[in-house]
Amino acid sequence: MAENEQMICYRCQKELQPAKTYLSYLGHSFFTDMLKCPECGEVYIPEELVKGRIAEVEMQLEDK
């Protein structure tokens, strides 16, 4: 995604806004800033987060 590119909610057609977001995945929870629809609350999860932080949680769980 380009720096100036707007992300639009597919459902509401509103511009996504940065917001502190609580994520819970496989029993692990954390807060992170993510783009979120101001109307319906739908969150955009970027590929970098999925391949980075979420992948780390998966590896930690596999090591246990």
PDB file of N, H, CA, C and O in Angstrom:
ATOM      1  N   MET A   1       0.856  -1.187   0.000  1.00  0.00           N
ATOM      2  CA  MET A   1       0.000   0.000   0.000  1.00  0.00           C
ATOM      3  C   MET A   1       0.890   1.234   0.000  1.00  0.00           C
ATOM      4  O   MET A   1       1.799   1.348   0.823  1.00  0.00           O
ATOM      5  N   ALA A   2       0.634   2.153  -0.915  1.00  0.00           N
ATOM      6  H   ALA A   2      -0.104   2.061  -1.583  1.00  0.00           H
ATOM      7  CA  ALA A   2       1.392   3.398  -0.987  1.00  0.00           C
ATOM      8  C   ALA A   2       1.052   4.274   0.215  1.00  0.00           C
ATOM      9  O   ALA A   2      -0.045   4.191   0.768  1.00  0.00           O
ATOM     10  N   GLU A   3       1.997   5.104   0.606  1.00  0.00           N
ATOM     11  H   GLU A   3       2.888   5.172   0.157  1.00  0.00           H
ATOM     12  CA  GLU A   3       1.831   5.924   1.804  1.00  0.00           C
ATOM     13  C   GLU A   3       0.617   6.854   1.732  1.00  0.00           C
ATOM     14  O   GLU A   3      -0.061   7.051   2.740  1.00  0.00           O
ATOM     15  N   ASN A   4       0.333   7.423   0.568  1.00  0.00           N
ATOM     16  H   ASN A   4       0.883   7.263  -0.251  1.00  0.00           H
ATOM     17  CA  ASN A   4      -0.785   8.359   0.420  1.00  0.00           C
ATOM     18  C   ASN A   4      -2.086   7.681   0.008  1.00  0.00           C
ATOM     19  O   ASN A   4      -3.114   8.347  -0.120  1.00  0.00           O
ATOM     20  N   GLU A   5      -2.058   6.375  -0.202  1.00  0.00           N
ATOM     21  H   GLU A   5      -1.224   5.834  -0.098  1.00  0.00           H
ATOM     22  CA  GLU A   5      -3.236   5.653  -0.662  1.00  0.00           C
ATOM     23  C   GLU A   5      -4.256   5.508   0.459  1.00  0.00           C
ATOM     24  O   GLU A   5      -3.902   5.152   1.583  1.00  0.00           O
ATOM     25  N   GLN A   6      -5.508   5.780   0.157  1.00  0.00           N
ATOM     26  H   GLN A   6      -5.796   6.069  -0.756  1.00  0.00           H
ATOM     27  CA  GLN A   6      -6.585   5.640   1.137  1.00  0.00           C
ATOM     28  C   GLN A   6      -7.112   4.214   1.100  1.00  0.00           C
ATOM     29  O   GLN A   6      -7.225   3.610   0.033  1.00  0.00           O
ATOM     30  N   MET A   7      -7.428   3.690   2.259  1.00  0.00           N
ATOM     31  H   MET A   7      -7.336   4.180   3.125  1.00  0.00           H
ATOM     32  CA  MET A   7      -8.077   2.386   2.348  1.00  0.00           C
ATOM     33  C   MET A   7      -9.548   2.663   2.643  1.00  0.00           C
ATOM     34  O   MET A   7      -9.873   3.442   3.539  1.00  0.00           O
ATOM     35  N   ILE A   8     -10.428   2.023   1.889  1.00  0.00           N
ATOM     36  H   ILE A   8     -10.164   1.390   1.161  1.00  0.00           H
ATOM     37  CA  ILE A   8     -11.865   2.242   2.015  1.00  0.00           C
ATOM     38  C   ILE A   8     -12.527   0.956   2.484  1.00  0.00           C
ATOM     39  O   ILE A   8     -12.215  -0.123   1.979  1.00  0.00           O
ATOM     40  N   CYS A   9     -13.434   1.058   3.439  1.00  0.00           N
ATOM     41  H   CYS A   9     -13.688   1.934   3.850  1.00  0.00           H
ATOM     42  CA  CYS A   9     -14.195  -0.091   3.923  1.00  0.00           C
ATOM     43  C   CYS A   9     -15.103  -0.579   2.803  1.00  0.00           C
ATOM     44  O   CYS A   9     -15.867   0.198   2.230  1.00  0.00           O
ATOM     45  N   TYR A  10     -15.017  -1.855   2.499  1.00  0.00           N
ATOM     46  H   TYR A  10     -14.397  -2.486   2.965  1.00  0.00           H
ATOM     47  CA  TYR A  10     -15.832  -2.442   1.439  1.00  0.00           C
ATOM     48  C   TYR A  10     -17.319  -2.353   1.777  1.00  0.00           C
ATOM     49  O   TYR A  10     -18.148  -2.090   0.905  1.00  0.00           O
ATOM     50  N   ARG A  11     -17.645  -2.571   3.038  1.00  0.00           N
ATOM     51  H   ARG A  11     -16.972  -2.784   3.746  1.00  0.00           H
ATOM     52  CA  ARG A  11     -19.041  -2.593   3.486  1.00  0.00           C
ATOM     53  C   ARG A  11     -19.651  -1.193   3.539  1.00  0.00           C
ATOM     54  O   ARG A  11     -20.749  -0.977   3.026  1.00  0.00           O
ATOM     55  N   CYS A  12     -18.955  -0.253   4.149  1.00  0.00           N
ATOM     56  H   CYS A  12     -18.063  -0.429   4.565  1.00  0.00           H
ATOM     57  CA  CYS A  12     -19.527   1.083   4.422  1.00  0.00           C
ATOM     58  C   CYS A  12     -19.087   2.170   3.448  1.00  0.00           C
ATOM     59  O   CYS A  12     -19.692   3.241   3.386  1.00  0.00           O
ATOM     60  N   GLN A  13     -18.035   1.891   2.691  1.00  0.00           N
ATOM     61  H   GLN A  13     -17.544   1.022   2.741  1.00  0.00           H
ATOM     62  CA  GLN A  13     -17.468   2.873   1.766  1.00  0.00           C
ATOM     63  C   GLN A  13     -16.954   4.112   2.487  1.00  0.00           C
ATOM     64  O   GLN A  13     -17.001   5.217   1.947  1.00  0.00           O
ATOM     65  N   LYS A  14     -16.460   3.921   3.717  1.00  0.00           N
ATOM     66  H   LYS A  14     -16.421   3.023   4.155  1.00  0.00           H
ATOM     67  CA  LYS A  14     -15.854   5.000   4.511  1.00  0.00           C
ATOM     68  C   LYS A  14     -14.350   4.788   4.545  1.00  0.00           C
ATOM     69  O   LYS A  14     -13.880   3.652   4.474  1.00  0.00           O
ATOM     70  N   GLU A  15     -13.592   5.875   4.654  1.00  0.00           N
ATOM     71  H   GLU A  15     -13.973   6.797   4.712  1.00  0.00           H
ATOM     72  CA  GLU A  15     -12.140   5.771   4.749  1.00  0.00           C
ATOM     73  C   GLU A  15     -11.748   5.177   6.101  1.00  0.00           C
ATOM     74  O   GLU A  15     -12.250   5.595   7.145  1.00  0.00           O
ATOM     75  N   LEU A  16     -10.843   4.194   6.065  1.00  0.00           N
ATOM     76  H   LEU A  16     -10.435   3.854   5.218  1.00  0.00           H
ATOM     77  CA  LEU A  16     -10.362   3.585   7.303  1.00  0.00           C
ATOM     78  C   LEU A  16      -9.476   4.582   8.032  1.00  0.00           C
ATOM     79  O   LEU A  16      -8.722   5.331   7.411  1.00  0.00           O
ATOM     80  N   GLN A  17      -9.576   4.584   9.369  1.00  0.00           N
ATOM     81  H   GLN A  17     -10.189   3.976   9.873  1.00  0.00           H
ATOM     82  CA  GLN A  17      -8.827   5.504  10.213  1.00  0.00           C
ATOM     83  C   GLN A  17      -7.920   4.720  11.151  1.00  0.00           C
ATOM     84  O   GLN A  17      -8.294   3.637  11.601  1.00  0.00           O
ATOM     85  N   PRO A  18      -6.727   5.247  11.457  1.00  0.00           N
ATOM     86  CA  PRO A  18      -5.854   4.564  12.414  1.00  0.00           C
ATOM     87  C   PRO A  18      -6.519   4.514  13.790  1.00  0.00           C
ATOM     88  O   PRO A  18      -7.097   5.502  14.242  1.00  0.00           O
ATOM     89  N   ALA A  19      -6.433   3.370  14.444  1.00  0.00           N
ATOM     90  H   ALA A  19      -5.963   2.567  14.077  1.00  0.00           H
ATOM     91  CA  ALA A  19      -7.015   3.223  15.782  1.00  0.00           C
ATOM     92  C   ALA A  19      -6.277   2.130  16.532  1.00  0.00           C
ATOM     93  O   ALA A  19      -5.871   1.129  15.941  1.00  0.00           O
ATOM     94  N   LYS A  20      -6.101   2.320  17.837  1.00  0.00           N
ATOM     95  H   LYS A  20      -6.431   3.134  18.316  1.00  0.00           H
ATOM     96  CA  LYS A  20      -5.507   1.280  18.672  1.00  0.00           C
ATOM     97  C   LYS A  20      -6.501   0.128  18.709  1.00  0.00           C
ATOM     98  O   LYS A  20      -7.670   0.311  19.047  1.00  0.00           O
ATOM     99  N   THR A  21      -6.019  -1.067  18.356  1.00  0.00           N
ATOM    100  H   THR A  21      -5.069  -1.216  18.082  1.00  0.00           H
ATOM    101  CA  THR A  21      -6.892  -2.214  18.192  1.00  0.00           C
ATOM    102  C   THR A  21      -6.402  -3.378  19.030  1.00  0.00           C
ATOM    103  O   THR A  21      -5.207  -3.675  19.045  1.00  0.00           O
ATOM    104  N   TYR A  22      -7.307  -4.036  19.724  1.00  0.00           N
ATOM    105  H   TYR A  22      -8.277  -3.795  19.712  1.00  0.00           H
ATOM    106  CA  TYR A  22      -7.005  -5.198  20.547  1.00  0.00           C
ATOM    107  C   TYR A  22      -7.164  -6.447  19.698  1.00  0.00           C
ATOM    108  O   TYR A  22      -8.223  -6.673  19.113  1.00  0.00           O
ATOM    109  N   LEU A  23      -6.115  -7.258  19.628  1.00  0.00           N
ATOM    110  H   LEU A  23      -5.255  -7.074  20.103  1.00  0.00           H
ATOM    111  CA  LEU A  23      -6.165  -8.501  18.875  1.00  0.00           C
ATOM    112  C   LEU A  23      -5.969  -9.681  19.816  1.00  0.00           C
ATOM    113  O   LEU A  23      -5.178  -9.618  20.757  1.00  0.00           O
ATOM    114  N   SER A  24      -6.687 -10.733  19.555  1.00  0.00           N
ATOM    115  H   SER A  24      -7.330 -10.784  18.791  1.00  0.00           H
ATOM    116  CA  SER A  24      -6.538 -11.971  20.299  1.00  0.00           C
ATOM    117  C   SER A  24      -6.414 -13.089  19.280  1.00  0.00           C
ATOM    118  O   SER A  24      -7.262 -13.237  18.400  1.00  0.00           O
ATOM    119  N   TYR A  25      -5.340 -13.884  19.404  1.00  0.00           N
ATOM    120  H   TYR A  25      -4.651 -13.764  20.119  1.00  0.00           H
ATOM    121  CA  TYR A  25      -5.092 -14.943  18.441  1.00  0.00           C
ATOM    122  C   TYR A  25      -4.512 -16.147  19.163  1.00  0.00           C
ATOM    123  O   TYR A  25      -3.453 -16.058  19.784  1.00  0.00           O
ATOM    124  N   LEU A  26      -5.201 -17.259  19.080  1.00  0.00           N
ATOM    125  H   LEU A  26      -6.061 -17.331  18.576  1.00  0.00           H
ATOM    126  CA  LEU A  26      -4.763 -18.511  19.701  1.00  0.00           C
ATOM    127  C   LEU A  26      -4.396 -18.322  21.173  1.00  0.00           C
ATOM    128  O   LEU A  26      -3.395 -18.860  21.646  1.00  0.00           O
ATOM    129  N   GLY A  27      -5.203 -17.564  21.880  1.00  0.00           N
ATOM    130  H   GLY A  27      -6.017 -17.127  21.496  1.00  0.00           H
ATOM    131  CA  GLY A  27      -4.999 -17.378  23.314  1.00  0.00           C
ATOM    132  C   GLY A  27      -3.997 -16.301  23.687  1.00  0.00           C
ATOM    133  O   GLY A  27      -3.784 -16.057  24.875  1.00  0.00           O
ATOM    134  N   HIS A  28      -3.383 -15.656  22.725  1.00  0.00           N
ATOM    135  H   HIS A  28      -3.556 -15.854  21.761  1.00  0.00           H
ATOM    136  CA  HIS A  28      -2.445 -14.562  22.988  1.00  0.00           C
ATOM    137  C   HIS A  28      -3.096 -13.263  22.539  1.00  0.00           C
ATOM    138  O   HIS A  28      -3.745 -13.213  21.494  1.00  0.00           O
ATOM    139  N   SER A  29      -2.920 -12.214  23.333  1.00  0.00           N
ATOM    140  H   SER A  29      -2.393 -12.255  24.182  1.00  0.00           H
ATOM    141  CA  SER A  29      -3.570 -10.937  23.052  1.00  0.00           C
ATOM    142  C   SER A  29      -2.541  -9.819  23.034  1.00  0.00           C
ATOM    143  O   SER A  29      -1.549  -9.857  23.761  1.00  0.00           O
ATOM    144  N   PHE A  30      -2.792  -8.819  22.189  1.00  0.00           N
ATOM    145  H   PHE A  30      -3.599  -8.787  21.598  1.00  0.00           H
ATOM    146  CA  PHE A  30      -1.934  -7.642  22.160  1.00  0.00           C
ATOM    147  C   PHE A  30      -2.689  -6.482  21.517  1.00  0.00           C
ATOM    148  O   PHE A  30      -3.673  -6.677  20.804  1.00  0.00           O
ATOM    149  N   PHE A  31      -2.201  -5.264  21.787  1.00  0.00           N
ATOM    150  H   PHE A  31      -1.402  -5.105  22.366  1.00  0.00           H
ATOM    151  CA  PHE A  31      -2.739  -4.051  21.175  1.00  0.00           C
ATOM    152  C   PHE A  31      -1.779  -3.608  20.080  1.00  0.00           C
ATOM    153  O   PHE A  31      -0.564  -3.749  20.214  1.00  0.00           O
ATOM    154  N   THR A  32      -2.323  -3.082  19.013  1.00  0.00           N
ATOM    155  H   THR A  32      -3.310  -2.968  18.904  1.00  0.00           H
ATOM    156  CA  THR A  32      -1.510  -2.512  17.941  1.00  0.00           C
ATOM    157  C   THR A  32      -2.340  -1.470  17.199  1.00  0.00           C
ATOM    158  O   THR A  32      -3.569  -1.530  17.216  1.00  0.00           O
ATOM    159  N   ASP A  33      -1.683  -0.526  16.553  1.00  0.00           N
ATOM    160  H   ASP A  33      -0.684  -0.478  16.540  1.00  0.00           H
ATOM    161  CA  ASP A  33      -2.389   0.471  15.751  1.00  0.00           C
ATOM    162  C   ASP A  33      -2.689  -0.129  14.389  1.00  0.00           C
ATOM    163  O   ASP A  33      -1.796  -0.631  13.707  1.00  0.00           O
ATOM    164  N   MET A  34      -3.955  -0.070  14.001  1.00  0.00           N
ATOM    165  H   MET A  34      -4.680   0.338  14.555  1.00  0.00           H
ATOM    166  CA  MET A  34      -4.383  -0.625  12.724  1.00  0.00           C
ATOM    167  C   MET A  34      -5.423   0.288  12.104  1.00  0.00           C
ATOM    168  O   MET A  34      -6.009   1.132  12.782  1.00  0.00           O
ATOM    169  N   LEU A  35      -5.646   0.112  10.813  1.00  0.00           N
ATOM    170  H   LEU A  35      -5.170  -0.573  10.263  1.00  0.00           H
ATOM    171  CA  LEU A  35      -6.704   0.865  10.135  1.00  0.00           C
ATOM    172  C   LEU A  35      -8.040   0.193  10.426  1.00  0.00           C
ATOM    173  O   LEU A  35      -8.176  -1.028  10.347  1.00  0.00           O
ATOM    174  N   LYS A  36      -9.028   1.035  10.767  1.00  0.00           N
ATOM    175  H   LYS A  36      -8.917   2.027  10.831  1.00  0.00           H
ATOM    176  CA  LYS A  36     -10.328   0.522  11.193  1.00  0.00           C
ATOM    177  C   LYS A  36     -11.428   1.411  10.628  1.00  0.00           C
ATOM    178  O   LYS A  36     -11.262   2.628  10.534  1.00  0.00           O
ATOM    179  N   CYS A  37     -12.551   0.806  10.251  1.00  0.00           N
ATOM    180  H   CYS A  37     -12.686  -0.181  10.327  1.00  0.00           H
ATOM    181  CA  CYS A  37     -13.679   1.578   9.747  1.00  0.00           C
ATOM    182  C   CYS A  37     -14.340   2.308  10.916  1.00  0.00           C
ATOM    183  O   CYS A  37     -14.666   1.688  11.928  1.00  0.00           O
ATOM    184  N   PRO A  38     -14.538   3.620  10.785  1.00  0.00           N
ATOM    185  CA  PRO A  38     -15.167   4.379  11.864  1.00  0.00           C
ATOM    186  C   PRO A  38     -16.653   4.061  12.028  1.00  0.00           C
ATOM    187  O   PRO A  38     -17.245   4.377  13.060  1.00  0.00           O
ATOM    188  N   GLU A  39     -17.255   3.438  11.014  1.00  0.00           N
ATOM    189  H   GLU A  39     -16.774   3.182  10.176  1.00  0.00           H
ATOM    190  CA  GLU A  39     -18.683   3.149  11.087  1.00  0.00           C
ATOM    191  C   GLU A  39     -18.973   1.733  11.603  1.00  0.00           C
ATOM    192  O   GLU A  39     -19.688   1.567  12.591  1.00  0.00           O
ATOM    193  N   CYS A  40     -18.423   0.720  10.939  1.00  0.00           N
ATOM    194  H   CYS A  40     -17.843   0.855  10.136  1.00  0.00           H
ATOM    195  CA  CYS A  40     -18.754  -0.669  11.319  1.00  0.00           C
ATOM    196  C   CYS A  40     -17.694  -1.329  12.191  1.00  0.00           C
ATOM    197  O   CYS A  40     -17.956  -2.368  12.796  1.00  0.00           O
ATOM    198  N   GLY A  41     -16.487  -0.734  12.265  1.00  0.00           N
ATOM    199  H   GLY A  41     -16.275   0.110  11.773  1.00  0.00           H
ATOM    200  CA  GLY A  41     -15.434  -1.286  13.104  1.00  0.00           C
ATOM    201  C   GLY A  41     -14.597  -2.369  12.431  1.00  0.00           C
ATOM    202  O   GLY A  41     -13.718  -2.948  13.069  1.00  0.00           O
ATOM    203  N   GLU A  42     -14.853  -2.651  11.161  1.00  0.00           N
ATOM    204  H   GLU A  42     -15.567  -2.180  10.643  1.00  0.00           H
ATOM    205  CA  GLU A  42     -14.060  -3.640  10.425  1.00  0.00           C
ATOM    206  C   GLU A  42     -12.590  -3.204  10.431  1.00  0.00           C
ATOM    207  O   GLU A  42     -12.288  -2.026  10.240  1.00  0.00           O
ATOM    208  N   VAL A  43     -11.680  -4.160  10.653  1.00  0.00           N
ATOM    209  H   VAL A  43     -11.925  -5.117  10.808  1.00  0.00           H
ATOM    210  CA  VAL A  43     -10.257  -3.864  10.772  1.00  0.00           C
ATOM    211  C   VAL A  43      -9.511  -4.404   9.559  1.00  0.00           C
ATOM    212  O   VAL A  43      -9.777  -5.513   9.095  1.00  0.00           O
ATOM    213  N   TYR A  44      -8.582  -3.615   9.058  1.00  0.00           N
ATOM    214  H   TYR A  44      -8.366  -2.714   9.435  1.00  0.00           H
ATOM    215  CA  TYR A  44      -7.695  -4.055   7.985  1.00  0.00           C
ATOM    216  C   TYR A  44      -6.437  -4.610   8.631  1.00  0.00           C
ATOM    217  O   TYR A  44      -5.745  -3.899   9.360  1.00  0.00           O
ATOM    218  N   ILE A  45      -6.135  -5.885   8.365  1.00  0.00           N
ATOM    219  H   ILE A  45      -6.697  -6.462   7.773  1.00  0.00           H
ATOM    220  CA  ILE A  45      -4.930  -6.509   8.917  1.00  0.00           C
ATOM    221  C   ILE A  45      -3.919  -6.615   7.790  1.00  0.00           C
ATOM    222  O   ILE A  45      -4.095  -7.413   6.869  1.00  0.00           O
ATOM    223  N   PRO A  46      -2.850  -5.807   7.855  1.00  0.00           N
ATOM    224  CA  PRO A  46      -1.869  -5.808   6.774  1.00  0.00           C
ATOM    225  C   PRO A  46      -1.057  -7.102   6.744  1.00  0.00           C
ATOM    226  O   PRO A  46      -0.876  -7.760   7.768  1.00  0.00           O
ATOM    227  N   GLU A  47      -0.580  -7.448   5.569  1.00  0.00           N
ATOM    228  H   GLU A  47      -0.727  -6.913   4.737  1.00  0.00           H
ATOM    229  CA  GLU A  47       0.198  -8.661   5.368  1.00  0.00           C
ATOM    230  C   GLU A  47       1.433  -8.692   6.278  1.00  0.00           C
ATOM    231  O   GLU A  47       1.816  -9.752   6.772  1.00  0.00           O
ATOM    232  N   GLU A  48       2.051  -7.526   6.496  1.00  0.00           N
ATOM    233  H   GLU A  48       1.740  -6.665   6.094  1.00  0.00           H
ATOM    234  CA  GLU A  48       3.243  -7.469   7.338  1.00  0.00           C
ATOM    235  C   GLU A  48       2.948  -7.968   8.756  1.00  0.00           C
ATOM    236  O   GLU A  48       3.774  -8.651   9.361  1.00  0.00           O
ATOM    237  N   LEU A  49       1.775  -7.626   9.279  1.00  0.00           N
ATOM    238  H   LEU A  49       1.104  -7.071   8.787  1.00  0.00           H
ATOM    239  CA  LEU A  49       1.403  -8.070  10.623  1.00  0.00           C
ATOM    240  C   LEU A  49       1.157  -9.572  10.641  1.00  0.00           C
ATOM    241  O   LEU A  49       1.579 -10.262  11.569  1.00  0.00           O
ATOM    242  N   VAL A  50       0.486 -10.072   9.633  1.00  0.00           N
ATOM    243  H   VAL A  50       0.144  -9.512   8.879  1.00  0.00           H
ATOM    244  CA  VAL A  50       0.182 -11.507   9.563  1.00  0.00           C
ATOM    245  C   VAL A  50       1.473 -12.309   9.480  1.00  0.00           C
ATOM    246  O   VAL A  50       1.627 -13.317  10.170  1.00  0.00           O
ATOM    247  N   LYS A  51       2.398 -11.864   8.638  1.00  0.00           N
ATOM    248  H   LYS A  51       2.273 -11.045   8.078  1.00  0.00           H
ATOM    249  CA  LYS A  51       3.649 -12.599   8.461  1.00  0.00           C
ATOM    250  C   LYS A  51       4.663 -12.297   9.551  1.00  0.00           C
ATOM    251  O   LYS A  51       5.646 -13.024   9.692  1.00  0.00           O
ATOM    252  N   GLY A  52       4.448 -11.243  10.321  1.00  0.00           N
ATOM    253  H   GLY A  52       3.649 -10.652  10.206  1.00  0.00           H
ATOM    254  CA  GLY A  52       5.380 -10.854  11.369  1.00  0.00           C
ATOM    255  C   GLY A  52       4.908 -11.266  12.745  1.00  0.00           C
ATOM    256  O   GLY A  52       5.223 -12.359  13.215  1.00  0.00           O
ATOM    257  N   ARG A  53       4.164 -10.406  13.385  1.00  0.00           N
ATOM    258  H   ARG A  53       3.908  -9.518  13.003  1.00  0.00           H
ATOM    259  CA  ARG A  53       3.781 -10.605  14.786  1.00  0.00           C
ATOM    260  C   ARG A  53       2.893 -11.831  14.993  1.00  0.00           C
ATOM    261  O   ARG A  53       3.092 -12.580  15.949  1.00  0.00           O
ATOM    262  N   ILE A  54       1.928 -12.042  14.121  1.00  0.00           N
ATOM    263  H   ILE A  54       1.766 -11.434  13.344  1.00  0.00           H
ATOM    264  CA  ILE A  54       1.037 -13.193  14.273  1.00  0.00           C
ATOM    265  C   ILE A  54       1.809 -14.484  14.030  1.00  0.00           C
ATOM    266  O   ILE A  54       1.578 -15.478  14.718  1.00  0.00           O
ATOM    267  N   ALA A  55       2.722 -14.484  13.062  1.00  0.00           N
ATOM    268  H   ALA A  55       2.909 -13.677  12.502  1.00  0.00           H
ATOM    269  CA  ALA A  55       3.550 -15.666  12.817  1.00  0.00           C
ATOM    270  C   ALA A  55       4.425 -15.972  14.030  1.00  0.00           C
ATOM    271  O   ALA A  55       4.667 -17.139  14.336  1.00  0.00           O
ATOM    272  N   GLU A  56       4.906 -14.928  14.730  1.00  0.00           N
ATOM    273  H   GLU A  56       4.709 -13.980  14.481  1.00  0.00           H
ATOM    274  CA  GLU A  56       5.701 -15.125  15.946  1.00  0.00           C
ATOM    275  C   GLU A  56       4.881 -15.838  17.016  1.00  0.00           C
ATOM    276  O   GLU A  56       5.382 -16.742  17.686  1.00  0.00           O
ATOM    277  N   VAL A  57       3.630 -15.437  17.175  1.00  0.00           N
ATOM    278  H   VAL A  57       3.223 -14.703  16.631  1.00  0.00           H
ATOM    279  CA  VAL A  57       2.750 -16.088  18.156  1.00  0.00           C
ATOM    280  C   VAL A  57       2.572 -17.562  17.808  1.00  0.00           C
ATOM    281  O   VAL A  57       2.622 -18.418  18.691  1.00  0.00           O
ATOM    282  N   GLU A  58       2.365 -17.863  16.535  1.00  0.00           N
ATOM    283  H   GLU A  58       2.324 -17.168  15.817  1.00  0.00           H
ATOM    284  CA  GLU A  58       2.218 -19.248  16.114  1.00  0.00           C
ATOM    285  C   GLU A  58       3.474 -20.057  16.436  1.00  0.00           C
ATOM    286  O   GLU A  58       3.372 -21.181  16.928  1.00  0.00           O
ATOM    287  N   MET A  59       4.664 -19.495  16.163  1.00  0.00           N
ATOM    288  H   MET A  59       4.747 -18.582  15.764  1.00  0.00           H
ATOM    289  CA  MET A  59       5.910 -20.207  16.436  1.00  0.00           C
ATOM    290  C   MET A  59       6.088 -20.438  17.935  1.00  0.00           C
ATOM    291  O   MET A  59       6.538 -21.508  18.345  1.00  0.00           O
ATOM    292  N   GLN A  60       5.740 -19.443  18.756  1.00  0.00           N
ATOM    293  H   GLN A  60       5.375 -18.574  18.423  1.00  0.00           H
ATOM    294  CA  GLN A  60       5.847 -19.596  20.204  1.00  0.00           C
ATOM    295  C   GLN A  60       4.955 -20.723  20.682  1.00  0.00           C
ATOM    296  O   GLN A  60       5.357 -21.503  21.545  1.00  0.00           O
ATOM    297  N   LEU A  61       3.757 -20.823  20.139  1.00  0.00           N
ATOM    298  H   LEU A  61       3.431 -20.189  19.437  1.00  0.00           H
ATOM    299  CA  LEU A  61       2.845 -21.875  20.543  1.00  0.00           C
ATOM    300  C   LEU A  61       3.340 -23.253  20.093  1.00  0.00           C
ATOM    301  O   LEU A  61       3.178 -24.235  20.817  1.00  0.00           O
ATOM    302  N   GLU A  62       3.940 -23.330  18.908  1.00  0.00           N
ATOM    303  H   GLU A  62       4.072 -22.532  18.320  1.00  0.00           H
ATOM    304  CA  GLU A  62       4.465 -24.597  18.433  1.00  0.00           C
ATOM    305  C   GLU A  62       5.644 -25.070  19.270  1.00  0.00           C
ATOM    306  O   GLU A  62       5.860 -26.273  19.415  1.00  0.00           O
ATOM    307  N   ASP A  63       6.415 -24.124  19.827  1.00  0.00           N
ATOM    308  H   ASP A  63       6.239 -23.147  19.710  1.00  0.00           H
ATOM    309  CA  ASP A  63       7.577 -24.470  20.641  1.00  0.00           C
ATOM    310  C   ASP A  63       7.188 -25.018  22.010  1.00  0.00           C
ATOM    311  O   ASP A  63       8.013 -25.635  22.683  1.00  0.00           O
ATOM    312  N   LYS A  64       5.955 -24.803  22.426  1.00  0.00           N
ATOM    313  H   LYS A  64       5.285 -24.302  21.879  1.00  0.00           H
ATOM    314  CA  LYS A  64       5.517 -25.252  23.758  1.00  0.00           C
ATOM    315  C   LYS A  64       5.098 -26.694  23.743  1.00  0.00           C
ATOM    316  O   LYS A  64       4.703 -27.233  24.777  1.00  0.00           O
TER     317      LYS A  64
END
